[in-house]
Amino acid sequence: MQDPKALLLAAGAAGRSIPVTVIAAPEWPQFKAGLDRRAAAWAAAQGFAAEPGRELAIPSADGSVSRVLAGATPEQPFALGRLARVLPAGIYRLEGAVGDARLAALAWCLEAYSFDAYRKRKPAAARLVCPARVDRAEVLRSAAAIFMVRDLVNTPASDMGPDQLEAAAREALRRGGAAPAVLNAA
């Protein structure tokens, strides 16, 4: 199973992270006026206007990503999850009008999920620093539970019979601190 801890990093990683500034379209003109000349020109050349679902990576002088602008509204925190798939490798942090940062962090993890039981795992490319005031452990528990269910659903029946399903259920209960009670109808 993929490990969400590789996707959602502890707050200590914020120092070396790339800011992802969330901007709603109505605030774009004022925000653009505060950008440096080079970044504003880049945004204009790319036709970026902070529409929901659009993002813009602003390059630094050396060609690396210096910042990301993401069009979204505070009512759309789950829409930010797509950034986990479209941004280049790196460590990112959210800032601006994120809305429910907990949902945005969970969405990032869920979007980065991949079923890799039958192939070599790739390291997480775009990783997110857990936003301030978000319980990282809670988000990781939710993501891990969803990843487990996705893995169970994606596993072919030839590899997921009753015994394997029982083993997965026992493991989930063990991780949650519960003891299973198995009733055999046989």
Phi, psi and chi 1 to 4 in degrees:
 res  aa     phi    psi   chi1   chi2   chi3   chi4
   1 MET       -  140.6  179.7  171.3   83.8      -
   2 GLN   -64.8  145.5 -168.2  174.0    9.1      -
   3 ASP  -102.2  113.8 -173.1    2.3      -      -
   4 PRO   -64.0  -18.8   10.1  -15.1      -      -
   5 LYS   -62.1  -25.8  -70.8  178.4 -167.3  163.0
   6 ALA   -76.2  -16.4      -      -      -      -
   7 LEU   -97.7  -36.6  -56.8  167.8      -      -
   8 LEU  -115.1  105.1 -174.5   63.7      -      -
   9 LEU   -89.5  157.1  -53.8  177.5      -      -
  10 ALA   -67.2  159.2      -      -      -      -
  11 ALA   -57.6  -23.9      -      -      -      -
  12 GLY   -62.3  -18.1      -      -      -      -
  13 ALA   -83.9   -1.7      -      -      -      -
  14 ALA   -62.8  -28.8      -      -      -      -
  15 GLY   -61.1  -31.2      -      -      -      -
  16 ARG  -109.7   23.2   59.3 -177.1 -167.3  -87.6
  17 SER   -98.2  160.8   60.1      -      -      -
  18 ILE   -97.4  127.0  -59.2  165.3      -      -
  19 PRO   -71.7  137.6   23.2  -29.4      -      -
  20 VAL  -113.3  106.2  175.1      -      -      -
  21 THR   -92.5  119.8  -54.6      -      -      -
  22 VAL   -90.0  125.4 -178.5      -      -      -
  23 ILE  -132.8  134.3  -48.1  158.1      -      -
  24 ALA   -86.5  146.0      -      -      -      -
  25 ALA   -51.5  -42.1      -      -      -      -
  26 PRO   -62.9  -25.8  -23.2   32.3      -      -
  27 GLU   -88.1   -7.4  -76.6   80.2   40.7      -
  28 TRP   -58.0  -49.0  173.1 -118.4      -      -
  29 PRO   -56.5  -43.0  -25.5   35.1      -      -
  30 GLN   -68.6  -41.0 -178.6  178.3   -4.7      -
  31 PHE   -64.4  -43.4 -174.8   87.1      -      -
  32 LYS   -59.7  -37.1 -177.0 -179.9  174.7 -176.2
  33 ALA   -63.2  -25.4      -      -      -      -
  34 GLY   -88.7   -6.5      -      -      -      -
  35 LEU   -75.3  154.4  -72.2  173.5      -      -
  36 ASP   -67.9  160.6   64.8   57.5      -      -
  37 ARG   -55.7  -43.5 -174.1  178.5   52.9   76.8
  38 ARG   -65.0  -45.1 -174.6 -176.9   56.2   79.3
  39 ALA   -66.8  -40.1      -      -      -      -
  40 ALA   -64.9  -40.1      -      -      -      -
  41 ALA   -65.8  -39.9      -      -      -      -
  42 TRP   -62.9  -45.0  178.5 -106.4      -      -
  43 ALA   -61.2  -42.5      -      -      -      -
  44 ALA   -66.0  -41.9      -      -      -      -
  45 ALA   -64.4  -29.9      -      -      -      -
  46 GLN   -89.3   -4.4  -59.1  -57.2  -47.3      -
  47 GLY    71.4   24.9      -      -      -      -
  48 PHE   -77.9  130.5 -177.1   78.9      -      -
  49 ALA  -137.1   21.4      -      -      -      -
  50 ALA    63.7   31.7      -      -      -      -
  51 GLU   -68.6  146.7  -58.9   98.3  -16.3      -
  52 PRO   -56.0  135.8  -26.0   34.9      -      -
  53 GLY    86.8    0.1      -      -      -      -
  54 ARG  -107.2  145.4  -65.3  -90.4  -35.7  -94.4
  55 GLU  -136.2  158.0   71.1  -76.0  -31.8      -
  56 LEU  -141.9  119.3  176.6   67.7      -      -
  57 ALA   -88.1  124.1      -      -      -      -
  58 ILE   -97.3  121.1  -62.8  179.7      -      -
  59 PRO   -78.7  151.7   26.7  -30.8      -      -
  60 SER   -89.6 -179.9   63.4      -      -      -
  61 ALA   -60.2  -30.7      -      -      -      -
  62 ASP   -88.6    1.8   67.9    1.1      -      -
  63 GLY    94.1   -8.3      -      -      -      -
  64 SER   -77.6  168.2   63.9      -      -      -
  65 VAL   -79.9  122.9  176.5      -      -      -
  66 SER   -95.9  -27.4   66.6      -      -      -
  67 ARG  -166.7  158.7  118.6 -173.7  -92.4  173.7
  68 VAL  -125.2  135.0  175.2      -      -      -
  69 LEU  -106.3  133.0  -54.8  177.4      -      -
  70 ALA  -127.7  123.7      -      -      -      -
  71 GLY   -80.4  123.0      -      -      -      -
  72 ALA  -168.5  169.1      -      -      -      -
  73 THR  -117.1  159.7   64.4      -      -      -
  74 PRO   -59.3  -22.5  -25.0   33.3      -      -
  75 GLU   -78.9   -3.2  -62.1   81.2   30.3      -
  76 GLN  -120.4   47.8  -58.3  169.9  -46.5      -
  77 PRO   -63.0  -29.1   24.7  -33.7      -      -
  78 PHE   -70.3  -25.3 -124.7   79.5      -      -
  79 ALA   -64.6  -22.7      -      -      -      -
  80 LEU   -70.8  -16.1  -63.8  171.5      -      -
  81 GLY   -58.2  -33.1      -      -      -      -
  82 ARG   -59.4  -21.3   72.0 -179.0  -65.5  -82.4
  83 LEU   -61.7  -27.5  -63.8  173.0      -      -
  84 ALA   -61.3  -27.7      -      -      -      -
  85 ARG   -95.3  -27.0  -72.7 -126.0 -172.9 -116.5
  86 VAL   -99.5  -18.5  -60.0      -      -      -
  87 LEU   -82.9  150.3  -68.0  177.6      -      -
  88 PRO   -69.1  166.2   20.3  -26.6      -      -
  89 ALA   -52.9  139.5      -      -      -      -
  90 GLY   159.1  178.9      -      -      -      -
  91 ILE  -111.6  127.2  -61.1  172.5      -      -
  92 TYR  -121.5  157.3  -62.0   88.8      -      -
  93 ARG  -136.6  143.4   72.7  177.0 -178.4  -80.0
  94 LEU   -88.2  142.3  -63.2  174.8      -      -
  95 GLU  -148.8  162.3   57.7 -178.0   38.0      -
  96 GLY    95.7 -155.4      -      -      -      -
  97 ALA   -80.7   71.0      -      -      -      -
  98 VAL   -76.8  -30.6  174.3      -      -      -
  99 GLY    82.7 -126.9      -      -      -      -
 100 ASP   -82.5   97.0 -171.8  -24.3      -      -
 101 ALA   -63.4  -29.2      -      -      -      -
 102 ARG   -63.6  -44.1 -179.3 -177.4   56.5   80.7
 103 LEU   -67.4  -36.6  -72.6  179.4      -      -
 104 ALA   -63.3  -42.1      -      -      -      -
 105 ALA   -66.5  -41.6      -      -      -      -
 106 LEU   -64.7  -42.5  179.2   59.5      -      -
 107 ALA   -60.2  -40.4      -      -      -      -
 108 TRP   -57.5  -48.4 -172.3  -73.5      -      -
 109 CYS   -62.5  -46.1  -68.7      -      -      -
 110 LEU   -65.9  -36.7  -62.4 -177.9      -      -
 111 GLU   -68.9  -30.7 -175.2   67.4   29.0      -
 112 ALA   -82.4   -7.2      -      -      -      -
 113 TYR   -59.2  141.7  167.2   84.0      -      -
 114 SER  -146.4  142.8   65.4      -      -      -
 115 PHE   -86.0  109.7 -178.7   66.0      -      -
 116 ASP  -126.2   28.5   52.8   14.0      -      -
 117 ALA   -65.1  -23.3      -      -      -      -
 118 TYR  -114.4   14.3  -60.5   99.6      -      -
 119 ARG  -146.1  167.7   58.8 -175.7  158.9  171.9
 120 LYS   -67.1  132.9 -174.2  177.3  175.8 -177.1
 121 ARG   -71.4  139.6  -76.3 -165.1  179.9  140.2
 122 LYS  -100.7  144.7  -64.1 -179.7 -155.4  170.3
 123 PRO   -67.1  152.2   18.9  -25.9      -      -
 124 ALA   -61.3  129.5      -      -      -      -
 125 ALA   -83.0  -65.0      -      -      -      -
 126 ALA   -96.8  114.1      -      -      -      -
 127 ARG  -112.6  151.5  -61.9  175.7  -66.9  160.2
 128 LEU  -116.4  136.4 -179.4   67.1      -      -
 129 VAL   -79.3  131.4  173.5      -      -      -
 130 CYS   -59.1  126.3 -171.4      -      -      -
 131 PRO   -60.9  153.5  -22.6   33.5      -      -
 132 ALA   -59.1  147.0      -      -      -      -
 133 ARG    64.0   18.0  -64.0  179.2  -58.5  -75.9
 134 VAL  -108.9  132.4  169.3      -      -      -
 135 ASP   -76.2   98.2 -176.4  -11.4      -      -
 136 ARG   -58.3  -41.3  178.3  175.0  178.5 -106.7
 137 ALA   -60.9  -39.2      -      -      -      -
 138 GLU   -64.9  -45.1  176.0 -168.5  -11.0      -
 139 VAL   -63.4  -42.2  173.0      -      -      -
 140 LEU   -65.2  -38.4  -68.7  174.8      -      -
 141 ARG   -63.1  -44.7  -79.3 -169.6  -54.4  -87.5
 142 SER   -62.4  -46.4  -63.6      -      -      -
 143 ALA   -63.2  -42.5      -      -      -      -
 144 ALA   -63.4  -40.3      -      -      -      -
 145 ALA   -64.2  -43.0      -      -      -      -
 146 ILE   -67.8  -40.0  -66.4  167.2      -      -
 147 PHE   -60.9  -42.5  -76.5   12.4      -      -
 148 MET   -61.7  -45.7 -178.5 -167.4   73.7      -
 149 VAL   -63.8  -42.6  170.7      -      -      -
 150 ARG   -61.1  -41.5  -72.7  178.1  172.6 -179.0
 151 ASP   -62.3  -42.3  -76.8  -10.5      -      -
 152 LEU   -63.2  -42.8  -68.6  172.6      -      -
 153 VAL   -67.0  -38.7  168.3      -      -      -
 154 ASN   -79.9  -16.2  -72.7  -39.4      -      -
 155 THR   -74.7  127.2  -58.3      -      -      -
 156 PRO   -60.7  148.9  -12.1   20.3      -      -
 157 ALA   -57.7  -28.0      -      -      -      -
 158 SER   -65.9  -20.5   60.3      -      -      -
 159 ASP  -112.1   -0.1  -69.5  -18.8      -      -
 160 MET  -134.4   73.0 -176.6   57.8   65.4      -
 161 GLY   -86.7 -174.1      -      -      -      -
 162 PRO   -58.0  -39.8  -23.9   32.3      -      -
 163 ASP   -66.1  -41.7  -68.2  -20.2      -      -
 164 GLN   -68.8  -37.1  -68.8   81.7   10.9      -
 165 LEU   -66.1  -41.2 -169.9   56.1      -      -
 166 GLU   -62.7  -43.1  178.5 -173.9  -16.4      -
 167 ALA   -61.2  -40.5      -      -      -      -
 168 ALA   -65.1  -40.4      -      -      -      -
 169 ALA   -65.3  -42.9      -      -      -      -
 170 ARG   -60.7  -42.9  -76.0 -179.8 -179.1  -85.4
 171 GLU   -63.5  -42.2  175.7   60.1   19.7      -
 172 ALA   -63.0  -42.4      -      -      -      -
 173 LEU   -65.6  -41.6  -71.6  168.6      -      -
 174 ARG   -59.9  -45.6 -174.9 -163.7   61.1   74.9
 175 ARG   -63.4  -31.0  -82.9 -171.3  -96.3  147.0
 176 GLY   -85.4   -0.4      -      -      -      -
 177 GLY    81.7   18.1      -      -      -      -
 178 ALA  -107.7  157.0      -      -      -      -
 179 ALA  -106.3  128.9      -      -      -      -
 180 PRO   -74.8  148.9   27.1  -32.6      -      -
 181 ALA  -122.1  108.9      -      -      -      -
 182 VAL  -101.9  126.3  178.9      -      -      -
 183 LEU  -106.8  122.6  -58.6  173.8      -      -
 184 ASN   -97.6  125.3  -85.4  -27.2      -      -
 185 ALA   -83.9   -6.4      -      -      -      -
 186 ALA   -77.7      -      -      -      -      -
